[in-house]
């Protein structure tokens, strides 16, 4: 699991589509996000 989000008491797990290392986290706990928002960037192939 890469990220876990919560909306209206429903938790949703988000999984990475490729291996790698998180390069940057673009949101913080408590931020409101939309469906297409970029949450993290991944340095591909670094895992």
C-alpha positions, 0 to 999 in steps of 0.5 A, spaced: 500 500 500 502 506 498 497 511 501 491 510 505 485 516 504 479 517 508 472 520 506 466 520 510 469 514 515 470 510 509 478 508 508 481 507 501 488 504 500 491 506 494 497 502 491 503 503 486 502 501 479 510 500 479 516 499 483 520 505 486 521 509 492 517 515 494 521 521 491 516 527 494 510 527 498 505 533 495 500 533 501 499 532 508 495 529 513 488 533 513 489 536 506 482 535 502 484 532 495 480 531 489 480 524 484 485 526 480 490 530 485 497 528 485 499 525 492 506 523 491 512 522 486 515 516 485 523 515 483 521 509 478 526 503 479 529 505 485 526 499 489 
